[in-house]
Amino acid sequence: MTERFISIEAIARRYPKAGGGETTIFDNLWFAMNKGEFSCIIGHSGCGKTTVLNVLAGLELPDDGVAVVDGRAIEGPSLDRAVIFQSHALLPWRSVLGNVSFAVSSRWRDWRADRVRAQALRFIELVGLKGAELKKPSELSGGMKQRVGIARALSIEPKILLMDEPFSALDALTRGTLQDEVRRICLDTGQTACMITHDVDEAIYLADRIVLMTNGPDAMIAEIVENPLPRDRRRIDLHKHPDYYALRNHLIDFLVSRSRSFKDEMPAGYDKRHPPIVRPSAPPSSPGGHDARTAA
């Protein structure tokens, strides 16, 4: 992962206040991602996480600055960028196959019907829905509906996959299963992905890097955390890694306290254009990092 692929450069987003004036959600925000990287953005509600995702999707334009994907400035929505929202947003009158095929045919308008069908079926199988191709959304569970949304997004082979808390409404077992699927698919295909989440454990499991945003308004990126766990990590082994608790406690400490106080206690030399990159690790004196459990 050495190729800089996504670049958010000095973007700002402001909204008018009811009584006049403006509220600045964030200003002069900088962030970059490499090709094939999975990044998660974490922060409290109101910090602008979803707004950043909407800018990357082209659903909102920044008031200042620019977002760039693969060398091109984002000026609006594009099928090069797929979005998975919290709700599945399926077309209720279409089957699983029909929903995914609709996306494929929108992406490649000159494809014949048999080629569209083959592409749709490939991704339906990839998310574990083989055999449910002809079912309508009303016949599917919540987890199955979200699988269709994932298949639909991936079937257009986007340059970047954008996810806005796509598993937050699901039960814990289904959420874990879909996290496993998305992680496997992204690793197997080299998919570049950016995800919004409030779930620390979800970020630890999925992300290569975790972007920490301070509280809004006037939010900023406090730091970018490199995940010290191996990319081929398994959920069942996460807590056994010597750096797991150091990483988890670092993220929780930020959300509980530093996200509120960061702007007042900003470290000397902090530069918005180059947010510090940190890699939490267990102290050498505590093999396995188990002394860090108390803050979890």
Phi, psi and omega per residue, in radians:
M1 nan 1.364 -3.086
T2 -2.068 -0.192 -3.052
E3 -1.594 2.066 3.088
R4 -1.187 2.167 -2.947
F5 -2.120 -0.648 -3.138
I6 -2.176 2.355 -3.111
S7 -2.431 2.086 3.013
I8 -1.761 2.079 -2.965
E9 -2.172 1.820 3.010
A10 1.038 0.592 -3.104
I11 -1.338 2.609 3.092
A12 -2.402 2.630 3.078
R13 -2.452 2.210 -3.107
R14 -2.293 2.597 3.123
Y15 -2.270 2.521 3.119
P16 -1.211 2.483 3.039
K17 -1.466 2.696 -3.117
A18 -1.058 -0.650 -3.095
G19 -1.659 0.192 -3.089
G20 1.879 2.781 -3.097
G21 1.462 -2.937 -3.073
E22 -2.378 2.667 2.957
T23 -1.915 2.162 3.111
T24 -1.597 1.982 3.114
I25 -1.242 -0.865 3.003
F26 -2.692 2.802 -3.087
D27 -2.558 2.446 3.076
N28 0.963 0.900 -3.117
L29 -1.586 2.288 3.136
W30 -2.207 2.420 -3.141
F31 -2.934 2.476 3.125
A32 -2.345 2.642 3.076
M33 -2.283 2.621 3.061
N34 -1.640 2.777 3.115
K35 -1.136 2.376 -3.140
G36 1.437 0.056 -3.096
E37 -1.555 2.560 3.037
F38 -1.945 1.988 -3.140
S39 -2.026 2.510 3.017
C40 -2.047 2.459 3.058
I41 -1.914 2.206 -3.104
I42 -2.138 2.483 3.070
G43 3.049 2.904 -3.136
H44 -1.273 2.789 3.089
S45 -0.968 2.398 3.131
G46 1.664 -0.050 -3.117
C47 -1.480 -0.207 3.084
G48 1.771 0.262 -3.131
K49 -1.003 -0.910 -3.115
T50 -1.150 -0.576 3.093
T51 -1.110 -0.708 3.074
V52 -1.058 -0.767 3.131
L53 -1.101 -0.705 3.129
N54 -1.145 -0.600 3.074
V55 -1.141 -0.763 3.099
L56 -1.112 -0.604 3.127
A57 -1.338 -0.280 -3.074
G58 1.466 0.169 3.125
L59 -1.401 -0.374 3.020
E60 -2.338 2.562 3.043
L61 -1.824 2.408 3.127
P62 -1.200 2.645 3.076
D63 -1.271 -0.552 3.040
D64 -2.393 2.822 3.047
G65 1.373 -2.994 -3.053
V66 -2.637 2.609 2.994
A67 -1.989 2.333 -3.032
V68 -2.168 2.324 3.039
V69 -2.189 2.141 3.104
D70 0.934 0.741 3.046
G71 1.441 0.041 -3.113
R72 -2.131 2.316 3.109
A73 -1.186 2.429 3.125
I74 -1.399 2.171 -3.135
E75 -2.138 0.021 -3.137
G76 2.933 -3.133 3.129
P77 -1.085 2.659 3.136
S78 -2.690 2.564 3.089
L79 -1.292 -0.038 2.971
D80 -1.293 -0.228 -3.103
R81 -2.232 2.014 -3.125
A82 -1.782 2.498 -3.107
V83 -2.130 2.317 2.980
I84 -1.961 2.042 -3.090
F85 -1.599 3.082 3.101
Q86 -1.094 -0.702 3.073
S87 -1.650 2.611 -3.039
H88 -1.222 -0.514 3.065
A89 0.923 0.828 3.112
L90 -1.496 2.726 3.038
L91 -1.384 1.974 -2.972
P92 -1.167 -0.402 -3.120
W93 -1.531 -0.070 3.127
R94 -1.855 2.623 3.070
S95 -1.298 3.077 3.018
V96 -0.950 -0.868 3.131
L97 -1.087 -0.698 -3.140
G98 -1.138 -0.690 3.128
N99 -1.126 -0.790 -3.108
V100 -1.261 -0.697 3.123
S101 -1.080 -0.625 3.115
F102 -1.025 -0.746 3.111
A103 -1.147 -0.766 -3.110
V104 -1.085 -0.799 -3.114
S105 -1.204 -0.460 3.054
S106 -1.245 -0.588 -3.118
R107 -1.348 -0.727 -3.112
W108 -2.154 1.486 -3.007
R109 -1.185 -0.376 -3.108
D110 -1.626 0.041 3.141
W111 -1.312 2.511 3.036
R112 -1.264 2.795 -3.060
A113 -1.051 -0.649 -3.115
D114 -1.190 -0.594 3.113
R115 -1.257 -0.689 3.079
V116 -1.053 -0.793 -3.128
R117 -1.090 -0.758 -3.136
A118 -1.091 -0.733 3.124
Q119 -1.122 -0.763 3.139
A120 -1.105 -0.785 -3.132
L121 -1.112 -0.604 3.137
R122 -1.070 -0.742 -3.095
F123 -1.442 -0.469 3.017
I124 -1.102 -0.742 3.087
E125 -1.169 -0.634 -3.115
L126 -1.062 -0.586 3.141
V127 -1.664 0.183 3.019
G128 1.431 0.477 -3.128
L129 -1.952 0.307 3.083
K130 -1.041 2.303 -3.067
G131 1.742 -0.258 3.127
A132 -1.924 0.293 -3.013
E133 -1.026 -0.576 -3.027
L134 -1.716 0.046 3.124
K135 -1.342 2.543 3.057
K136 -1.521 2.763 3.135
P137 -0.923 -0.576 3.141
S138 -1.146 -0.283 -3.131
E139 -1.700 0.057 -3.040
L140 -1.916 2.635 2.993
S141 -1.305 2.964 3.124
G142 -1.038 -0.732 3.132
G143 -1.148 -0.662 3.119
M144 -1.168 -0.679 3.100
K145 -1.064 -0.728 -3.140
Q146 -1.215 -0.539 3.039
R147 -1.082 -0.701 3.089
V148 -1.080 -0.736 3.102
G149 -1.062 -0.672 3.112
I150 -1.182 -0.780 3.112
A151 -1.069 -0.736 3.137
R152 -1.074 -0.761 -3.133
A153 -1.168 -0.751 -3.083
L154 -1.304 -0.450 -3.047
S155 -1.154 -0.355 3.119
I156 -1.576 0.078 3.089
E157 0.856 1.075 -3.062
P158 -1.255 2.746 3.024
K159 -1.222 -0.561 3.119
I160 -2.492 2.378 3.081
L161 -1.776 2.131 -3.103
L162 -1.941 2.285 -3.065
M163 -2.310 2.200 3.142
D164 -1.891 1.561 -3.135
E165 0.792 0.982 -3.005
P166 -1.219 -0.259 -3.070
F167 -1.964 0.087 -2.966
S168 -1.166 -0.461 -3.094
A169 -1.602 0.033 -3.058
L170 -1.683 2.746 3.057
D171 -1.190 2.835 -2.988
A172 -1.042 -0.716 -3.097
L173 -1.169 -0.797 3.126
T174 -1.150 -0.699 3.126
R175 -1.045 -0.788 3.131
G176 -1.107 -0.704 3.136
T177 -1.099 -0.759 -3.133
L178 -1.233 -0.593 3.033
Q179 -1.046 -0.763 3.106
D180 -1.031 -0.762 -3.101
E181 -1.134 -0.824 -3.108
V182 -1.116 -0.724 3.124
R183 -1.091 -0.796 -3.139
R184 -1.066 -0.806 -3.099
I185 -1.113 -0.774 -3.115
C186 -1.130 -0.685 3.111
L187 -1.191 -0.730 -3.091
D188 -1.207 -0.604 -3.055
T189 -1.745 -0.155 -3.080
G190 1.239 0.448 -3.089
Q191 -1.172 2.309 3.003
T192 -1.420 2.296 -3.046
A193 -2.483 2.514 3.064
C194 -2.315 2.230 -2.998
M195 -2.276 2.432 3.012
I196 -1.668 2.331 3.107
T197 -2.670 2.673 2.948
H198 -1.780 -0.091 -2.979
D199 -1.649 1.909 -3.126
V200 -1.043 -0.778 -3.093
D201 -1.179 -0.601 3.064
E202 -1.104 -0.758 3.132
A203 -1.124 -0.743 -3.141
I204 -1.077 -0.718 -3.084
Y205 -1.260 -0.702 -2.984
L206 -1.639 -0.614 -2.849
A207 -1.579 2.574 2.905
D208 -1.447 -0.661 3.100
R209 -2.396 2.556 -3.085
I210 -2.148 2.088 -3.097
V211 -1.624 2.121 -3.100
L212 -1.771 2.094 3.140
M213 -1.863 2.408 3.099
T214 -1.279 2.991 -3.141
N215 -1.162 2.582 3.053
G216 -1.662 2.970 -0.053
P217 -1.261 -3.140 -3.059
D218 0.977 0.727 -3.136
A219 -1.234 2.790 3.126
M220 -2.607 2.859 3.040
I221 -1.453 2.027 -3.115
A222 -1.323 -0.776 -3.130
E223 -2.923 2.890 3.076
I224 -2.066 2.119 -3.045
V225 -1.715 2.134 3.033
E226 -1.458 2.256 -3.135
N227 -1.308 2.055 -3.102
P228 -1.386 -0.133 -3.136
L229 -1.328 2.610 -3.112
P230 -1.114 2.624 -3.110
R231 -1.135 -0.500 -3.123
D232 -1.575 0.448 -3.109
R233 -1.088 2.626 3.059
R234 -1.975 2.490 -3.106
R235 -0.923 -0.742 -3.055
I236 -1.162 -0.352 -3.085
D237 -1.805 -0.042 -3.020
L238 -0.945 -0.870 -3.030
H239 -1.219 -0.199 -3.140
K240 -1.498 -0.257 -3.121
H241 -1.262 2.389 -3.060
P242 -1.044 -0.411 -3.105
D243 -1.730 0.027 -3.029
Y244 -1.068 -0.888 -3.056
Y245 -1.226 -0.582 3.077
A246 -1.094 -0.745 3.119
L247 -1.148 -0.844 -3.091
R248 -1.089 -0.764 3.140
N249 -1.156 -0.611 3.100
H250 -1.075 -0.759 -3.134
L251 -1.201 -0.747 -3.137
I252 -1.158 -0.711 3.099
D253 -1.031 -0.690 3.114
F254 -1.124 -0.838 -3.083
L255 -1.160 -0.642 -3.083
V256 -1.343 -0.693 -3.014
S257 -2.274 -0.923 -2.983
R258 -1.174 -0.456 3.125
S259 -1.112 -0.475 3.139
R260 -1.512 -0.605 -2.993
S261 -1.780 -0.082 -2.988
F262 -0.999 -0.784 -3.077
K263 -1.150 -0.542 3.124
D264 -1.428 -0.376 -3.107
E265 -2.101 0.599 -3.043
M266 -1.018 2.279 -3.119
P267 -1.108 2.571 3.124
A268 -1.037 2.396 3.100
G269 1.466 0.071 3.141
Y270 -1.082 2.344 -3.120
D271 -2.268 2.075 -3.116
K272 -1.007 -0.517 -3.105
R273 -1.273 -0.356 -3.124
H274 -2.392 1.259 3.104
P275 -0.972 2.456 -3.106
P276 -1.062 2.479 3.078
I277 -1.831 2.145 -3.084
V278 -2.110 2.705 3.135
R279 -2.385 1.561 -3.097
P280 -1.074 2.456 3.111
S281 -2.593 2.761 -3.133
A282 -1.253 2.514 3.069
P283 -1.049 2.549 3.128
P284 -1.000 -0.471 -3.078
S285 -1.390 -0.067 -3.094
S286 -2.286 1.317 3.131
P287 -0.929 2.335 -3.127
G288 1.532 -0.230 3.066
G289 1.224 0.283 -2.999
H290 -1.272 -0.267 3.086
D291 -1.253 -0.210 -3.115
A292 -1.546 0.010 -3.033
R293 -1.183 -0.458 -3.006
T294 -1.078 -0.465 -3.118
A295 -1.586 -0.088 -3.070
A296 -1.280 nan nan
